[in-house]
Amino acid sequence: MVDYFHNKPEEHMKNTLYLLKMGFSDSNYPGSLFLCPDCTLLEGVLATNPELRESTDVVYVDFEKPRKPLVELIGEENQSLPVLVFADGQKFINDVDGILAEFAMTNGCPAKHP
């Protein structure tokens, strides 16, 4: 007998957007704090599109390498940020224009002006 009232729906897996933490330091420039312009742009897109923010997991990563979460997922050669890793863990986009295009195609966000 199947208990239809206690079966839980399958959890929807989300894509994960990896961004650099805001205000990072770089040992090549002692005493200075930095931001990643591409990551900051995507933060703005997330902030103005609540449905996108709700449907995307966001992970903030330290500037220093190796960036363990990324190395484990997509390999040591793919540590540049930002990067969008698809829910299946097999595909990713690691350039801001590609990420913006993906958001426009799949989440109904406005597209980047040509």
N, C-alpha and C positions, 0 to 999 in steps of 0.2 A: 504494500500500500504506500502511495506517495503522499507525503504531508505537504500539501501545497501552501499551507499557511505559515510554515516555518522555514521554507526554503528561502535563502537569501539570494538576491540577484547578484550575478557575477559583477565584481567590482571593475569599473572601467579604468583601464590603465591610461595614464596621461603621458604626453611628451614632456621632456624635462629640458628647461633652458638653464644653461650654466653661464653665470656672469661673474666678473671680477667684483670682489668686495669694494665698495666705494671708499676712497681715502686710503689707498694702499701706499706703501713706501717701496722704494727701489734702492738697493744698496749702491747702485751707480750714482745716485743723487742724494747723498745723506741730508737729512733734515727737511726733505720735501715730501709732500703728500700728493698723490695723483688720482685721477679718475680715468676710466676707459671711455672714450667718446662713443664707441659703438654700443657698449653696455649701457651707458647712460641714455642713449637714444631708445634702446629697447625697454628700459625702465619706464620711460615716458609713454611708450606704446602700451605697456601693461597697465599703467596708471589710468589711462584714458579709455581703456577697453576692458571693463570689469569682467565680461564674459570670457575674454581671452585669459585674463589672470586666473579666473576660476578653473579653466580647463587645462592650464599649464602649470606643472610643478617648476619652481624656481629654486636653484641651488647657488649659493654664493661661495666663490672659491678664492683662496688666498692667491696673491700675485706670485709668490715663490714657486719654483719648479723643483721637483716634479709635482704635478697636481694630481695626487693619487686617485681621486674619484674618476678623473678623465682617463688616466693611464689604464685603470682597470676596465673601463668601459669600451674605449675606442682606440687605445694604443698610445704609446709614448710619443709618437710622431704627430699626434693630434691634440696638443695641449693648448692651442690658441683659443682665445675667447673673444666674443661669445660663441657658444655652440649650442645647437638644438639637437638633442638626442631623441629619436622617435621611441615611442612606447615599446616597440619590439626589441629595442636595444641593438638592432642590426644596421640601422641607417642613421646618418646625422648630417647636419648642415652647419658648416663652420665659417660662413661669411654673412655679414649683416644684411646685405641685399637679398640673399637667398632666404634668410630667416624671415625678413619682412614679406617677401613674396609668398612664402608658405603660410604665414599668418593671414594674408589677404585671401589666399585661395581656400583655406580650410576653416578659418574662424570668422570670416566676414569683416575683418578689419579693413580700413581704407588702405589702398595700395600707395606705394611710394610714387611721388610725382616724377615723371621722366624728365 
